[in-house]
Amino acid sequence: MRIPADSASTPHLGTTGSNPDPLPRITERDYKHDRISAISALTVSPVRHRMGLYCQFHRKNIQQAKTCGFLRHLLRHLRGHVIVIWDNGKPHQGEPIRALRRRFRRLHLERFPTYAPELNPDEGVWSQVKNTLANGRPDNLDDLAAALRRTARSLRAPQPKLRWCIHQTELPPFLR
């Protein structure tokens, strides 16, 4: 194990200047089954190589119907052929997804290998979102949803942040 040390080879034990009173009591909230589920896609335009980020947030688990709705949303906003590369999760398979693909011939669905998050650029999006929201403590699900939307919106504009999501993967260089 590597421990940062000063020139005396002993760990620095700094003070924070905080009140030495006992630690505050943190109460645990009982959210039970409350959740916010997210579905997102990074896009790359074929000619100008401009990056885009599309996100939707839901109060329930993402299932096939919501996945189909998200794919229709992408098809409304993107021209030409749309190639989606995703994992093999349950919301990404089944008859509703196959029916949508048959209906929209310009929609192409490809799969990452099983258990390969290191290949998925979308993992970089959620890594940045988690870093931005770290140490936050929303009071309720509405506050969390607002923070998620705000953070996702802030990632849409800066191209370098979106490009990092692709470059940090282990995809072959010609796909980056």
C-alpha positions as CSV (number, residue, x, y, z in Angstrom):
1,M,0.0,0.0,0.0
2,R,1.3,3.4,-0.9
3,I,0.7,6.2,1.7
4,P,1.6,9.8,0.9
5,A,4.2,11.0,3.3
6,D,6.2,14.2,3.8
7,S,10.0,14.4,3.7
8,A,10.2,13.0,7.2
9,S,8.5,9.8,5.9
10,T,5.6,10.1,8.3
11,P,2.1,10.8,7.2
12,H,0.9,14.4,7.6
13,L,-1.9,14.7,10.2
14,G,-3.3,18.1,9.5
15,T,-6.1,19.8,11.4
16,T,-9.2,21.1,9.8
17,G,-9.9,23.9,12.1
18,S,-13.4,22.5,12.8
19,N,-15.2,22.6,16.0
20,P,-14.0,19.6,18.2
21,D,-17.6,18.9,19.3
22,P,-19.0,15.4,18.7
23,L,-19.8,14.5,15.1
24,P,-23.3,15.5,14.0
25,R,-25.8,12.6,13.9
26,I,-26.7,11.7,10.3
27,T,-30.2,10.3,9.9
28,E,-30.8,7.7,7.3
29,R,-33.7,8.3,5.0
30,D,-36.1,5.6,4.2
31,Y,-36.4,5.8,0.4
32,K,-37.4,2.2,0.0
33,H,-38.1,1.8,-3.7
34,D,-37.7,5.4,-4.7
35,R,-35.3,5.8,-7.6
36,I,-34.3,7.7,-10.6
37,S,-33.3,5.6,-13.6
38,A,-31.5,7.0,-16.5
39,I,-31.1,6.1,-20.2
40,S,-28.6,8.0,-22.3
41,A,-26.7,8.0,-25.6
42,L,-23.6,9.7,-26.8
43,T,-23.8,10.5,-30.5
44,V,-21.1,11.3,-33.1
45,S,-22.1,13.0,-36.4
46,P,-20.6,11.1,-39.3
47,V,-19.4,14.1,-41.3
48,R,-18.4,16.8,-38.8
49,H,-17.7,14.4,-35.9
50,R,-19.7,16.6,-33.5
51,M,-20.6,14.9,-30.2
52,G,-24.1,15.0,-28.7
53,L,-25.6,13.7,-25.5
54,Y,-29.2,12.6,-25.1
55,C,-30.6,11.7,-21.7
56,Q,-33.9,10.8,-20.2
57,F,-34.7,10.2,-16.5
58,H,-37.5,8.1,-15.1
59,R,-38.9,7.5,-11.7
60,K,-39.2,3.7,-12.3
61,N,-36.9,1.1,-13.8
62,I,-36.1,1.4,-17.5
63,Q,-38.0,-1.3,-19.3
64,Q,-38.4,-2.1,-23.0
65,A,-41.3,0.4,-23.5
66,K,-39.2,3.2,-22.2
67,T,-36.2,2.0,-24.2
68,C,-38.3,2.1,-27.4
69,G,-39.5,5.6,-26.5
70,F,-35.9,6.7,-26.1
71,L,-34.9,5.2,-29.5
72,R,-37.9,6.9,-31.1
73,H,-36.6,10.2,-29.5
74,L,-33.2,9.6,-31.1
75,L,-34.7,8.9,-34.5
76,R,-36.7,12.1,-34.3
77,H,-33.6,14.2,-33.6
78,L,-31.0,12.4,-35.7
79,R,-31.0,12.3,-39.5
80,G,-29.8,9.3,-41.6
81,H,-28.8,6.0,-40.2
82,V,-28.6,5.6,-36.5
83,I,-26.3,3.0,-35.2
84,V,-26.8,2.2,-31.5
85,I,-24.1,0.1,-29.7
86,W,-25.2,-1.0,-26.3
87,D,-24.9,-3.7,-23.7
88,N,-27.0,-6.8,-23.5
89,G,-29.3,-5.6,-20.7
90,K,-32.9,-6.7,-20.5
91,P,-34.3,-3.3,-21.5
92,H,-32.3,-3.7,-24.8
93,Q,-33.8,-6.9,-25.9
94,G,-37.2,-8.4,-26.5
95,E,-40.0,-8.2,-29.1
96,P,-40.8,-4.5,-28.7
97,I,-37.1,-3.7,-29.5
98,R,-37.1,-6.0,-32.5
99,A,-40.5,-4.6,-33.8
100,L,-39.1,-1.1,-33.6
101,R,-36.0,-2.1,-35.5
102,R,-38.2,-3.7,-38.2
103,R,-40.3,-0.5,-38.4
104,F,-37.4,1.9,-38.7
105,R,-34.9,0.5,-41.3
106,R,-32.4,3.3,-40.5
107,L,-32.1,2.0,-36.9
108,H,-29.2,-0.4,-36.5
109,L,-28.6,-2.1,-33.1
110,E,-25.3,-3.7,-32.2
111,R,-24.1,-5.2,-28.9
112,F,-21.0,-4.7,-26.9
113,P,-19.5,-8.0,-25.6
114,T,-21.0,-9.3,-22.4
115,Y,-19.7,-7.6,-19.3
116,A,-17.6,-5.0,-21.1
117,P,-18.3,-1.6,-19.5
118,E,-14.7,-0.6,-20.3
119,L,-15.8,-0.4,-24.0
120,N,-18.9,1.7,-23.4
121,P,-18.4,5.5,-23.8
122,D,-21.6,6.1,-21.9
123,E,-19.9,4.9,-18.7
124,G,-17.7,8.0,-19.1
125,V,-20.8,10.2,-19.0
126,W,-22.0,8.7,-15.8
127,S,-18.5,8.9,-14.3
128,Q,-18.5,12.7,-14.9
129,V,-22.0,13.0,-13.5
130,K,-21.1,11.1,-10.4
131,N,-18.0,13.2,-9.9
132,T,-20.0,16.4,-10.3
133,L,-22.6,15.3,-7.8
134,A,-20.2,13.7,-5.3
135,N,-20.8,14.8,-1.7
136,G,-24.1,16.3,-2.6
137,R,-27.1,15.5,-0.4
138,P,-30.4,16.2,-2.1
139,D,-33.3,16.5,0.3
140,N,-35.7,14.5,-1.9
141,L,-36.0,12.7,-5.3
142,D,-37.1,15.9,-7.0
143,D,-33.9,17.7,-5.9
144,L,-31.8,14.7,-7.1
145,A,-33.7,14.7,-10.5
146,A,-33.1,18.4,-10.9
147,A,-29.4,18.0,-10.1
148,L,-29.1,15.1,-12.6
149,R,-30.7,17.1,-15.4
150,R,-28.6,20.2,-14.6
151,T,-25.4,18.1,-14.6
152,A,-26.3,16.2,-17.8
153,R,-27.1,19.5,-19.6
154,S,-23.8,21.0,-18.5
155,L,-22.0,18.1,-20.3
156,R,-23.7,18.6,-23.6
157,A,-21.9,21.7,-24.7
158,P,-18.2,21.2,-24.1
159,Q,-17.0,18.9,-26.8
160,P,-13.8,17.9,-25.0
161,K,-15.8,16.4,-22.1
162,L,-17.9,14.3,-24.5
163,R,-14.8,13.3,-26.5
164,W,-13.1,12.1,-23.3
165,C,-16.0,9.6,-22.8
166,I,-14.9,7.9,-26.0
167,H,-11.2,8.3,-25.6
168,Q,-11.2,6.8,-22.1
169,T,-12.7,3.5,-23.4
170,E,-10.7,0.5,-24.6
171,L,-12.3,0.7,-28.0
172,P,-10.0,0.1,-31.0
173,P,-8.3,3.4,-32.1
174,F,-10.2,3.6,-35.4
175,L,-13.5,3.8,-33.4
176,R,-12.2,6.6,-31.2
